[in-house]
């Protein structure tokens, strides 16, 4: 069995729950989200994070986020890397 390519959609049941990923939802299409153990569901990374709760909103597939553009990793997210910890840093 071959590994799926990094940009291929995979069933949501196989999604990692310790990092942000791109998830597919029927009403919104592809969105960046992370799984919340506290709430037991996926949370989107929008201006104001919201829980994805309704049956028709539940992600059906996921894929890893692509790498940032060349040079962008040095700048951090929106230039606020120090002020906005990553999920991994926040959970340590």
Buried (B, 14 or more C-beta within 10 A) or exposed (E): EEEEEEEEBBEBEEBEEEEBBBBBBEEEEBBEBBBBEEEEBBBBEEEEEEBBEEEEBBBEBBBBEEEEEEEEEEEBEEEEBEEEEEEEEEEE
